[in-house]
Amino acid sequence: MSRRARLLPLLALAAGTSAAATLDVTVVDAAGAPLADAVVHATPASGPAEARGKPVAVIEQVDREFVPYVSVVQAGTAVAFPNRDAILHHVYSFSPAKPFEIKLYTGDSPTQIVFDKQGVVTLGCNIHDWMVAYVLVVGTPHFGRTDAKGVARIRDVPAGAFELRAWHPHQRAHAAPHTMAVEAAGTQRAAFVVDAAPRKPKYKPPLDRLKY
């Protein structure tokens, strides 16, 4: 048997084990309208998900708001908070999952914060009280956030049984999780209904009224 012939079965096996699926998950509110900024995450039914390389996540401060409003990271991920405004911000959280503060600064984030515990982290600015954002820290690398159409796309999900959950910072109740069998390749779809209160923007004073 030639070397090429011996290699073909091994290459086929490698291709089969590397195949992964994409999950397209739609989230709507109680009225059936698309729900943006919902987090969807898939956890293997067999146990904790494998750790992946975790690039630094970024939450910016732009026009006196946190961008994005909702973030999702795997536990152990470092997050940077660059301030793109010409005024100072003071980022903090009192949440049990990650209390921290980065005192008055502008420009690049003076430090990166490692979100090492699962849970919800609420962000604020100690100077501008209308600035609020949320980080959901999960124990899986398989997650996504819904866009304006209420759709989250989770790529590179390996075959197997998963528990799929949806979360929104303004939800009135927890949405029931779904159990689904993910196939080795292709796109699979799921849907959630999350009863969430509408986001109410807070008053943001004009720049000329701000001290910082």
mmCIF file of the C-alpha atoms, coordinates in Angstrom:
data_MODEL
# 
_entry.id   MODEL 
# 
loop_
_atom_site.group_PDB 
_atom_site.id 
_atom_site.type_symbol 
_atom_site.label_atom_id 
_atom_site.label_alt_id 
_atom_site.label_comp_id 
_atom_site.label_asym_id 
_atom_site.label_entity_id 
_atom_site.label_seq_id 
_atom_site.pdbx_PDB_ins_code 
_atom_site.Cartn_x 
_atom_site.Cartn_y 
_atom_site.Cartn_z 
_atom_site.occupancy 
_atom_site.B_iso_or_equiv 
_atom_site.pdbx_formal_charge 
_atom_site.auth_seq_id 
_atom_site.auth_comp_id 
_atom_site.auth_asym_id 
_atom_site.auth_atom_id 
_atom_site.pdbx_PDB_model_num 
ATOM 1   C CA . MET A 1 1   ? 0.000   0.000  0.000  1.00 0.00 ? 1   MET A CA 1 
ATOM 2   C CA . SER A 1 2   ? 1.365   3.420  -0.916 1.00 0.00 ? 2   SER A CA 1 
ATOM 3   C CA . ARG A 1 3   ? 2.013   6.129  1.666  1.00 0.00 ? 3   ARG A CA 1 
ATOM 4   C CA . ARG A 1 4   ? -0.766  8.235  0.084  1.00 0.00 ? 4   ARG A CA 1 
ATOM 5   C CA . ALA A 1 5   ? -3.256  5.363  0.454  1.00 0.00 ? 5   ALA A CA 1 
ATOM 6   C CA . ARG A 1 6   ? -2.317  4.907  4.110  1.00 0.00 ? 6   ARG A CA 1 
ATOM 7   C CA . LEU A 1 7   ? -2.802  8.624  4.801  1.00 0.00 ? 7   LEU A CA 1 
ATOM 8   C CA . LEU A 1 8   ? -6.257  8.968  3.233  1.00 0.00 ? 8   LEU A CA 1 
ATOM 9   C CA . PRO A 1 9   ? -8.209  7.219  6.040  1.00 0.00 ? 9   PRO A CA 1 
ATOM 10  C CA . LEU A 1 10  ? -6.361  9.305  8.635  1.00 0.00 ? 10  LEU A CA 1 
ATOM 11  C CA . LEU A 1 11  ? -7.161  12.527 6.805  1.00 0.00 ? 11  LEU A CA 1 
ATOM 12  C CA . ALA A 1 12  ? -10.805 11.537 6.532  1.00 0.00 ? 12  ALA A CA 1 
ATOM 13  C CA . LEU A 1 13  ? -10.923 10.798 10.260 1.00 0.00 ? 13  LEU A CA 1 
ATOM 14  C CA . ALA A 1 14  ? -9.326  14.139 11.078 1.00 0.00 ? 14  ALA A CA 1 
ATOM 15  C CA . ALA A 1 15  ? -11.802 15.958 8.846  1.00 0.00 ? 15  ALA A CA 1 
ATOM 16  C CA . GLY A 1 16  ? -14.686 14.191 10.538 1.00 0.00 ? 16  GLY A CA 1 
ATOM 17  C CA . THR A 1 17  ? -13.544 15.066 14.056 1.00 0.00 ? 17  THR A CA 1 
ATOM 18  C CA . SER A 1 18  ? -13.003 18.720 13.176 1.00 0.00 ? 18  SER A CA 1 
ATOM 19  C CA . ALA A 1 19  ? -16.496 19.239 11.776 1.00 0.00 ? 19  ALA A CA 1 
ATOM 20  C CA . ALA A 1 20  ? -18.626 21.619 13.801 1.00 0.00 ? 20  ALA A CA 1 
ATOM 21  C CA . ALA A 1 21  ? -22.092 23.085 13.592 1.00 0.00 ? 21  ALA A CA 1 
ATOM 22  C CA . THR A 1 22  ? -23.558 26.573 13.670 1.00 0.00 ? 22  THR A CA 1 
ATOM 23  C CA . LEU A 1 23  ? -26.513 27.403 15.906 1.00 0.00 ? 23  LEU A CA 1 
ATOM 24  C CA . ASP A 1 24  ? -28.862 30.178 14.806 1.00 0.00 ? 24  ASP A CA 1 
ATOM 25  C CA . VAL A 1 25  ? -31.007 31.124 17.791 1.00 0.00 ? 25  VAL A CA 1 
ATOM 26  C CA . THR A 1 26  ? -33.931 33.543 17.579 1.00 0.00 ? 26  THR A CA 1 
ATOM 27  C CA . VAL A 1 27  ? -35.101 35.369 20.701 1.00 0.00 ? 27  VAL A CA 1 
ATOM 28  C CA . VAL A 1 28  ? -38.372 37.308 20.867 1.00 0.00 ? 28  VAL A CA 1 
ATOM 29  C CA . ASP A 1 29  ? -40.135 39.111 23.699 1.00 0.00 ? 29  ASP A CA 1 
ATOM 30  C CA . ALA A 1 30  ? -43.530 38.256 25.153 1.00 0.00 ? 30  ALA A CA 1 
ATOM 31  C CA . ALA A 1 31  ? -45.244 40.179 22.341 1.00 0.00 ? 31  ALA A CA 1 
ATOM 32  C CA . GLY A 1 32  ? -43.315 38.272 19.657 1.00 0.00 ? 32  GLY A CA 1 
ATOM 33  C CA . ALA A 1 33  ? -41.030 41.181 18.722 1.00 0.00 ? 33  ALA A CA 1 
ATOM 34  C CA . PRO A 1 34  ? -37.308 40.539 18.100 1.00 0.00 ? 34  PRO A CA 1 
ATOM 35  C CA . LEU A 1 35  ? -35.290 41.008 21.283 1.00 0.00 ? 35  LEU A CA 1 
ATOM 36  C CA . ALA A 1 36  ? -31.845 42.553 20.863 1.00 0.00 ? 36  ALA A CA 1 
ATOM 37  C CA . ASP A 1 37  ? -29.033 42.219 23.412 1.00 0.00 ? 37  ASP A CA 1 
ATOM 38  C CA . ALA A 1 38  ? -30.095 38.785 24.617 1.00 0.00 ? 38  ALA A CA 1 
ATOM 39  C CA . VAL A 1 39  ? -27.326 36.307 25.382 1.00 0.00 ? 39  VAL A CA 1 
ATOM 40  C CA . VAL A 1 40  ? -27.602 32.681 24.269 1.00 0.00 ? 40  VAL A CA 1 
ATOM 41  C CA . HIS A 1 41  ? -25.088 30.087 25.462 1.00 0.00 ? 41  HIS A CA 1 
ATOM 42  C CA . ALA A 1 42  ? -24.732 26.345 24.941 1.00 0.00 ? 42  ALA A CA 1 
ATOM 43  C CA . THR A 1 43  ? -23.227 24.108 27.641 1.00 0.00 ? 43  THR A CA 1 
ATOM 44  C CA . PRO A 1 44  ? -22.330 20.458 26.939 1.00 0.00 ? 44  PRO A CA 1 
ATOM 45  C CA . ALA A 1 45  ? -24.655 18.074 28.774 1.00 0.00 ? 45  ALA A CA 1 
ATOM 46  C CA . SER A 1 46  ? -21.648 15.878 29.561 1.00 0.00 ? 46  SER A CA 1 
ATOM 47  C CA . GLY A 1 47  ? -20.100 18.482 31.835 1.00 0.00 ? 47  GLY A CA 1 
ATOM 48  C CA . PRO A 1 48  ? -18.121 21.737 31.800 1.00 0.00 ? 48  PRO A CA 1 
ATOM 49  C CA . ALA A 1 49  ? -17.118 22.984 28.389 1.00 0.00 ? 49  ALA A CA 1 
ATOM 50  C CA . GLU A 1 50  ? -13.502 22.898 27.363 1.00 0.00 ? 50  GLU A CA 1 
ATOM 51  C CA . ALA A 1 51  ? -11.497 26.051 27.848 1.00 0.00 ? 51  ALA A CA 1 
ATOM 52  C CA . ARG A 1 52  ? -10.536 27.847 24.656 1.00 0.00 ? 52  ARG A CA 1 
ATOM 53  C CA . GLY A 1 53  ? -8.013  30.558 24.033 1.00 0.00 ? 53  GLY A CA 1 
ATOM 54  C CA . LYS A 1 54  ? -9.633  33.686 25.387 1.00 0.00 ? 54  LYS A CA 1 
ATOM 55  C CA . PRO A 1 55  ? -8.727  36.875 23.519 1.00 0.00 ? 55  PRO A CA 1 
ATOM 56  C CA . VAL A 1 56  ? -9.130  40.100 25.460 1.00 0.00 ? 56  VAL A CA 1 
ATOM 57  C CA . ALA A 1 57  ? -12.700 41.373 25.245 1.00 0.00 ? 57  ALA A CA 1 
ATOM 58  C CA . VAL A 1 58  ? -13.292 45.108 24.822 1.00 0.00 ? 58  VAL A CA 1 
ATOM 59  C CA . ILE A 1 59  ? -16.025 47.307 26.283 1.00 0.00 ? 59  ILE A CA 1 
ATOM 60  C CA . GLU A 1 60  ? -15.590 50.884 25.095 1.00 0.00 ? 60  GLU A CA 1 
ATOM 61  C CA . GLN A 1 61  ? -16.873 54.161 26.431 1.00 0.00 ? 61  GLN A CA 1 
ATOM 62  C CA . VAL A 1 62  ? -18.183 56.146 23.491 1.00 0.00 ? 62  VAL A CA 1 
ATOM 63  C CA . ASP A 1 63  ? -20.296 59.319 23.645 1.00 0.00 ? 63  ASP A CA 1 
ATOM 64  C CA . ARG A 1 64  ? -20.733 58.752 27.398 1.00 0.00 ? 64  ARG A CA 1 
ATOM 65  C CA . GLU A 1 65  ? -22.144 55.246 27.005 1.00 0.00 ? 65  GLU A CA 1 
ATOM 66  C CA . PHE A 1 66  ? -20.747 51.739 27.354 1.00 0.00 ? 66  PHE A CA 1 
ATOM 67  C CA . VAL A 1 67  ? -20.454 49.947 24.017 1.00 0.00 ? 67  VAL A CA 1 
ATOM 68  C CA . PRO A 1 68  ? -21.690 47.265 23.781 1.00 0.00 ? 68  PRO A CA 1 
ATOM 69  C CA . TYR A 1 69  ? -24.555 47.558 26.226 1.00 0.00 ? 69  TYR A CA 1 
ATOM 70  C CA . VAL A 1 70  ? -24.473 43.780 26.812 1.00 0.00 ? 70  VAL A CA 1 
ATOM 71  C CA . SER A 1 71  ? -21.389 41.557 26.601 1.00 0.00 ? 71  SER A CA 1 
ATOM 72  C CA . VAL A 1 72  ? -20.821 37.844 27.167 1.00 0.00 ? 72  VAL A CA 1 
ATOM 73  C CA . VAL A 1 73  ? -17.472 36.236 27.997 1.00 0.00 ? 73  VAL A CA 1 
ATOM 74  C CA . GLN A 1 74  ? -16.239 32.856 29.148 1.00 0.00 ? 74  GLN A CA 1 
ATOM 75  C CA . ALA A 1 75  ? -14.985 32.726 32.744 1.00 0.00 ? 75  ALA A CA 1 
ATOM 76  C CA . GLY A 1 76  ? -11.284 33.552 32.806 1.00 0.00 ? 76  GLY A CA 1 
ATOM 77  C CA . THR A 1 77  ? -11.487 36.198 30.082 1.00 0.00 ? 77  THR A CA 1 
ATOM 78  C CA . ALA A 1 78  ? -9.741  39.546 30.514 1.00 0.00 ? 78  ALA A CA 1 
ATOM 79  C CA . VAL A 1 79  ? -11.715 42.662 29.565 1.00 0.00 ? 79  VAL A CA 1 
ATOM 80  C CA . ALA A 1 80  ? -10.286 46.058 28.608 1.00 0.00 ? 80  ALA A CA 1 
ATOM 81  C CA . PHE A 1 81  ? -12.244 49.304 29.002 1.00 0.00 ? 81  PHE A CA 1 
ATOM 82  C CA . PRO A 1 82  ? -10.819 51.936 26.634 1.00 0.00 ? 82  PRO A CA 1 
ATOM 83  C CA . ASN A 1 83  ? -12.281 55.422 27.046 1.00 0.00 ? 83  ASN A CA 1 
ATOM 84  C CA . ARG A 1 84  ? -12.832 56.960 23.599 1.00 0.00 ? 84  ARG A CA 1 
ATOM 85  C CA . ASP A 1 85  ? -14.312 60.172 25.040 1.00 0.00 ? 85  ASP A CA 1 
ATOM 86  C CA . ALA A 1 86  ? -12.412 63.380 25.691 1.00 0.00 ? 86  ALA A CA 1 
ATOM 87  C CA . ILE A 1 87  ? -13.801 63.420 29.230 1.00 0.00 ? 87  ILE A CA 1 
ATOM 88  C CA . LEU A 1 88  ? -12.882 61.228 32.207 1.00 0.00 ? 88  LEU A CA 1 
ATOM 89  C CA . HIS A 1 89  ? -14.743 58.083 33.246 1.00 0.00 ? 89  HIS A CA 1 
ATOM 90  C CA . HIS A 1 90  ? -14.523 55.946 36.400 1.00 0.00 ? 90  HIS A CA 1 
ATOM 91  C CA . VAL A 1 91  ? -15.639 52.385 35.665 1.00 0.00 ? 91  VAL A CA 1 
ATOM 92  C CA . TYR A 1 92  ? -16.814 50.186 38.524 1.00 0.00 ? 92  TYR A CA 1 
ATOM 93  C CA . SER A 1 93  ? -18.940 47.206 39.519 1.00 0.00 ? 93  SER A CA 1 
ATOM 94  C CA . PHE A 1 94  ? -20.366 46.149 42.887 1.00 0.00 ? 94  PHE A CA 1 
ATOM 95  C CA . SER A 1 95  ? -21.616 42.813 41.513 1.00 0.00 ? 95  SER A CA 1 
ATOM 96  C CA . PRO A 1 96  ? -20.612 39.734 43.569 1.00 0.00 ? 96  PRO A CA 1 
ATOM 97  C CA . ALA A 1 97  ? -19.407 38.003 40.388 1.00 0.00 ? 97  ALA A CA 1 
ATOM 98  C CA . LYS A 1 98  ? -16.743 40.706 39.877 1.00 0.00 ? 98  LYS A CA 1 
ATOM 99  C CA . PRO A 1 99  ? -16.386 43.805 42.068 1.00 0.00 ? 99  PRO A CA 1 
ATOM 100 C CA . PHE A 1 100 ? -13.745 46.220 40.734 1.00 0.00 ? 100 PHE A CA 1 
ATOM 101 C CA . GLU A 1 101 ? -13.034 49.822 39.850 1.00 0.00 ? 101 GLU A CA 1 
ATOM 102 C CA . ILE A 1 102 ? -10.847 51.677 37.386 1.00 0.00 ? 102 ILE A CA 1 
ATOM 103 C CA . LYS A 1 103 ? -10.501 55.244 38.612 1.00 0.00 ? 103 LYS A CA 1 
ATOM 104 C CA . LEU A 1 104 ? -10.687 58.415 36.526 1.00 0.00 ? 104 LEU A CA 1 
ATOM 105 C CA . TYR A 1 105 ? -8.973  58.033 33.165 1.00 0.00 ? 105 TYR A CA 1 
ATOM 106 C CA . THR A 1 106 ? -9.247  58.611 29.442 1.00 0.00 ? 106 THR A CA 1 
ATOM 107 C CA . GLY A 1 107 ? -7.645  56.811 26.517 1.00 0.00 ? 107 GLY A CA 1 
ATOM 108 C CA . ASP A 1 108 ? -6.460  53.200 26.797 1.00 0.00 ? 108 ASP A CA 1 
ATOM 109 C CA . SER A 1 109 ? -7.667  51.087 29.694 1.00 0.00 ? 109 SER A CA 1 
ATOM 110 C CA . PRO A 1 110 ? -5.110  51.461 32.549 1.00 0.00 ? 110 PRO A CA 1 
ATOM 111 C CA . THR A 1 111 ? -5.676  47.803 33.426 1.00 0.00 ? 111 THR A CA 1 
ATOM 112 C CA . GLN A 1 112 ? -7.505  44.721 32.224 1.00 0.00 ? 112 GLN A CA 1 
ATOM 113 C CA . ILE A 1 113 ? -10.043 43.048 34.479 1.00 0.00 ? 113 ILE A CA 1 
ATOM 114 C CA . VAL A 1 114 ? -10.206 39.240 34.506 1.00 0.00 ? 114 VAL A CA 1 
ATOM 115 C CA . PHE A 1 115 ? -13.800 38.017 34.854 1.00 0.00 ? 115 PHE A CA 1 
ATOM 116 C CA . ASP A 1 116 ? -13.107 34.730 36.621 1.00 0.00 ? 116 ASP A CA 1 
ATOM 117 C CA . LYS A 1 117 ? -16.488 33.888 38.183 1.00 0.00 ? 117 LYS A CA 1 
ATOM 118 C CA . GLN A 1 118 ? -19.721 33.027 36.409 1.00 0.00 ? 118 GLN A CA 1 
ATOM 119 C CA . GLY A 1 119 ? -22.650 35.387 36.870 1.00 0.00 ? 119 GLY A CA 1 
ATOM 120 C CA . VAL A 1 120 ? -24.037 38.782 35.922 1.00 0.00 ? 120 VAL A CA 1 
ATOM 121 C CA . VAL A 1 121 ? -21.813 41.843 36.300 1.00 0.00 ? 121 VAL A CA 1 
ATOM 122 C CA . THR A 1 122 ? -23.427 45.282 36.180 1.00 0.00 ? 122 THR A CA 1 
ATOM 123 C CA . LEU A 1 123 ? -21.129 48.099 35.087 1.00 0.00 ? 123 LEU A CA 1 
ATOM 124 C CA . GLY A 1 124 ? -21.428 51.756 35.977 1.00 0.00 ? 124 GLY A CA 1 
ATOM 125 C CA . CYS A 1 125 ? -19.515 55.025 35.843 1.00 0.00 ? 125 CYS A CA 1 
ATOM 126 C CA . ASN A 1 126 ? -18.948 56.780 39.161 1.00 0.00 ? 126 ASN A CA 1 
ATOM 127 C CA . ILE A 1 127 ? -19.116 60.167 37.420 1.00 0.00 ? 127 ILE A CA 1 
ATOM 128 C CA . HIS A 1 128 ? -21.994 59.686 34.962 1.00 0.00 ? 128 HIS A CA 1 
ATOM 129 C CA . ASP A 1 129 ? -24.803 57.741 36.623 1.00 0.00 ? 129 ASP A CA 1 
ATOM 130 C CA . TRP A 1 130 ? -26.780 57.078 33.420 1.00 0.00 ? 130 TRP A CA 1 
ATOM 131 C CA . MET A 1 131 ? -23.939 54.913 32.094 1.00 0.00 ? 131 MET A CA 1 
ATOM 132 C CA . VAL A 1 132 ? -24.911 51.271 32.677 1.00 0.00 ? 132 VAL A CA 1 
ATOM 133 C CA . ALA A 1 133 ? -23.930 48.042 30.924 1.00 0.00 ? 133 ALA A CA 1 
ATOM 134 C CA . TYR A 1 134 ? -23.989 44.325 31.627 1.00 0.00 ? 134 TYR A CA 1 
ATOM 135 C CA . VAL A 1 135 ? -21.575 41.415 31.289 1.00 0.00 ? 135 VAL A CA 1 
ATOM 136 C CA . LEU A 1 136 ? -22.756 37.808 31.517 1.00 0.00 ? 136 LEU A CA 1 
ATOM 137 C CA . VAL A 1 137 ? -19.884 35.515 32.472 1.00 0.00 ? 137 VAL A CA 1 
ATOM 138 C CA . VAL A 1 138 ? -20.531 31.919 31.381 1.00 0.00 ? 138 VAL A CA 1 
ATOM 139 C CA . GLY A 1 139 ? -18.692 28.606 31.715 1.00 0.00 ? 139 GLY A CA 1 
ATOM 140 C CA . THR A 1 140 ? -18.686 27.765 28.016 1.00 0.00 ? 140 THR A CA 1 
ATOM 141 C CA . PRO A 1 141 ? -17.008 29.110 24.870 1.00 0.00 ? 141 PRO A CA 1 
ATOM 142 C CA . HIS A 1 142 ? -20.212 28.564 22.876 1.00 0.00 ? 142 HIS A CA 1 
ATOM 143 C CA . PHE A 1 143 ? -22.219 31.771 23.099 1.00 0.00 ? 143 PHE A CA 1 
ATOM 144 C CA . GLY A 1 144 ? -23.682 34.653 21.117 1.00 0.00 ? 144 GLY A CA 1 
ATOM 145 C CA . ARG A 1 145 ? -25.615 37.904 21.496 1.00 0.00 ? 145 ARG A CA 1 
ATOM 146 C CA . THR A 1 146 ? -28.741 38.731 19.532 1.00 0.00 ? 146 THR A CA 1 
ATOM 147 C CA . ASP A 1 147 ? -28.711 41.523 16.978 1.00 0.00 ? 147 ASP A CA 1 
ATOM 148 C CA . ALA A 1 148 ? -31.519 43.968 16.151 1.00 0.00 ? 148 ALA A CA 1 
ATOM 149 C CA . LYS A 1 149 ? -33.386 41.108 14.437 1.00 0.00 ? 149 LYS A CA 1 
ATOM 150 C CA . GLY A 1 150 ? -33.253 39.015 17.608 1.00 0.00 ? 150 GLY A CA 1 
ATOM 151 C CA . VAL A 1 151 ? -30.843 36.460 16.138 1.00 0.00 ? 151 VAL A CA 1 
ATOM 152 C CA . ALA A 1 152 ? -27.682 35.117 17.770 1.00 0.00 ? 152 ALA A CA 1 
ATOM 153 C CA . ARG A 1 153 ? -25.259 32.940 15.811 1.00 0.00 ? 153 ARG A CA 1 
ATOM 154 C CA . ILE A 1 154 ? -23.016 30.495 17.670 1.00 0.00 ? 154 ILE A CA 1 
ATOM 155 C CA . ARG A 1 155 ? -20.315 29.006 15.448 1.00 0.00 ? 155 ARG A CA 1 
ATOM 156 C CA . ASP A 1 156 ? -18.010 26.008 15.796 1.00 0.00 ? 156 ASP A CA 1 
ATOM 157 C CA . VAL A 1 157 ? -20.201 23.954 18.124 1.00 0.00 ? 157 VAL A CA 1 
ATOM 158 C CA . PRO A 1 158 ? -19.047 20.316 18.253 1.00 0.00 ? 158 PRO A CA 1 
ATOM 159 C CA . ALA A 1 159 ? -21.467 17.437 17.935 1.00 0.00 ? 159 ALA A CA 1 
ATOM 160 C CA . GLY A 1 160 ? -23.167 16.285 21.098 1.00 0.00 ? 160 GLY A CA 1 
ATOM 161 C CA . ALA A 1 161 ? -25.945 17.046 23.562 1.00 0.00 ? 161 ALA A CA 1 
ATOM 162 C CA . PHE A 1 162 ? -26.159 20.622 24.818 1.00 0.00 ? 162 PHE A CA 1 
ATOM 163 C CA . GLU A 1 163 ? -28.234 22.669 27.221 1.00 0.00 ? 163 GLU A CA 1 
ATOM 164 C CA . LEU A 1 164 ? -29.127 25.946 25.553 1.00 0.00 ? 164 LEU A CA 1 
ATOM 165 C CA . ARG A 1 165 ? -30.012 28.968 27.683 1.00 0.00 ? 165 ARG A CA 1 
ATOM 166 C CA . ALA A 1 166 ? -31.119 32.533 26.952 1.00 0.00 ? 166 ALA A CA 1 
ATOM 167 C CA . TRP A 1 167 ? -30.705 35.576 29.198 1.00 0.00 ? 167 TRP A CA 1 
ATOM 168 C CA . HIS A 1 168 ? -31.491 39.277 28.993 1.00 0.00 ? 168 HIS A CA 1 
ATOM 169 C CA . PRO A 1 169 ? -30.606 42.003 31.532 1.00 0.00 ? 169 PRO A CA 1 
ATOM 170 C CA . HIS A 1 170 ? -34.229 43.165 31.698 1.00 0.00 ? 170 HIS A CA 1 
ATOM 171 C CA . GLN A 1 171 ? -35.902 39.768 31.837 1.00 0.00 ? 171 GLN A CA 1 
ATOM 172 C CA . ARG A 1 172 ? -38.818 39.442 34.245 1.00 0.00 ? 172 ARG A CA 1 
ATOM 173 C CA . ALA A 1 173 ? -38.264 35.699 34.653 1.00 0.00 ? 173 ALA A CA 1 
ATOM 174 C CA . HIS A 1 174 ? -35.760 33.073 33.582 1.00 0.00 ? 174 HIS A CA 1 
ATOM 175 C CA . ALA A 1 175 ? -36.495 31.455 30.232 1.00 0.00 ? 175 ALA A CA 1 
ATOM 176 C CA . ALA A 1 176 ? -36.705 27.660 30.386 1.00 0.00 ? 176 ALA A CA 1 
ATOM 177 C CA . PRO A 1 177 ? -33.555 26.024 28.963 1.00 0.00 ? 177 PRO A CA 1 
ATOM 178 C CA . HIS A 1 178 ? -33.640 23.856 25.849 1.00 0.00 ? 178 HIS A CA 1 
ATOM 179 C CA . THR A 1 179 ? -31.906 20.521 25.416 1.00 0.00 ? 179 THR A CA 1 
ATOM 180 C CA . MET A 1 180 ? -30.728 19.876 21.892 1.00 0.00 ? 180 MET A CA 1 
ATOM 181 C CA . ALA A 1 181 ? -28.611 17.363 20.015 1.00 0.00 ? 181 ALA A CA 1 
ATOM 182 C CA . VAL A 1 182 ? -26.067 19.147 17.854 1.00 0.00 ? 182 VAL A CA 1 
ATOM 183 C CA . GLU A 1 183 ? -25.035 17.337 14.693 1.00 0.00 ? 183 GLU A CA 1 
ATOM 184 C CA . ALA A 1 184 ? -21.512 17.265 13.314 1.00 0.00 ? 184 ALA A CA 1 
ATOM 185 C CA . ALA A 1 185 ? -22.011 19.972 10.698 1.00 0.00 ? 185 ALA A CA 1 
ATOM 186 C CA . GLY A 1 186 ? -24.517 22.330 9.145  1.00 0.00 ? 186 GLY A CA 1 
ATOM 187 C CA . THR A 1 187 ? -26.793 24.925 10.712 1.00 0.00 ? 187 THR A CA 1 
ATOM 188 C CA . GLN A 1 188 ? -29.380 24.161 13.367 1.00 0.00 ? 188 GLN A CA 1 
ATOM 189 C CA . ARG A 1 189 ? -32.025 26.520 14.687 1.00 0.00 ? 189 ARG A CA 1 
ATOM 190 C CA . ALA A 1 190 ? -33.666 27.163 18.031 1.00 0.00 ? 190 ALA A CA 1 
ATOM 191 C CA . ALA A 1 191 ? -35.948 29.840 19.464 1.00 0.00 ? 191 ALA A CA 1 
ATOM 192 C CA . PHE A 1 192 ? -36.706 31.409 22.839 1.00 0.00 ? 192 PHE A CA 1 
ATOM 193 C CA . VAL A 1 193 ? -39.394 33.676 24.207 1.00 0.00 ? 193 VAL A CA 1 
ATOM 194 C CA . VAL A 1 194 ? -38.019 35.968 26.927 1.00 0.00 ? 194 VAL A CA 1 
ATOM 195 C CA . ASP A 1 195 ? -40.387 38.246 28.814 1.00 0.00 ? 195 ASP A CA 1 
ATOM 196 C CA . ALA A 1 196 ? -38.220 41.345 29.098 1.00 0.00 ? 196 ALA A CA 1 
ATOM 197 C CA . ALA A 1 197 ? -39.054 44.926 30.017 1.00 0.00 ? 197 ALA A CA 1 
ATOM 198 C CA . PRO A 1 198 ? -38.164 47.511 27.353 1.00 0.00 ? 198 PRO A CA 1 
ATOM 199 C CA . ARG A 1 199 ? -34.949 49.437 27.831 1.00 0.00 ? 199 ARG A CA 1 
ATOM 200 C CA . LYS A 1 200 ? -35.600 52.958 29.081 1.00 0.00 ? 200 LYS A CA 1 
ATOM 201 C CA . PRO A 1 201 ? -32.793 55.376 28.188 1.00 0.00 ? 201 PRO A CA 1 
ATOM 202 C CA . LYS A 1 202 ? -31.724 57.615 31.046 1.00 0.00 ? 202 LYS A CA 1 
ATOM 203 C CA . TYR A 1 203 ? -31.354 61.377 30.748 1.00 0.00 ? 203 TYR A CA 1 
ATOM 204 C CA . LYS A 1 204 ? -27.871 62.317 29.517 1.00 0.00 ? 204 LYS A CA 1 
ATOM 205 C CA . PRO A 1 205 ? -26.965 65.984 30.144 1.00 0.00 ? 205 PRO A CA 1 
ATOM 206 C CA . PRO A 1 206 ? -25.359 68.044 27.353 1.00 0.00 ? 206 PRO A CA 1 
ATOM 207 C CA . LEU A 1 207 ? -21.572 68.048 27.364 1.00 0.00 ? 207 LEU A CA 1 
ATOM 208 C CA . ASP A 1 208 ? -21.365 71.729 28.323 1.00 0.00 ? 208 ASP A CA 1 
ATOM 209 C CA . ARG A 1 209 ? -23.057 70.950 31.636 1.00 0.00 ? 209 ARG A CA 1 
ATOM 210 C CA . LEU A 1 210 ? -20.517 68.331 32.669 1.00 0.00 ? 210 LEU A CA 1 
ATOM 211 C CA . LYS A 1 211 ? -17.565 68.980 34.958 1.00 0.00 ? 211 LYS A CA 1 
ATOM 212 C CA . TYR A 1 212 ? -15.767 65.850 33.728 1.00 0.00 ? 212 TYR A CA 1 
# 
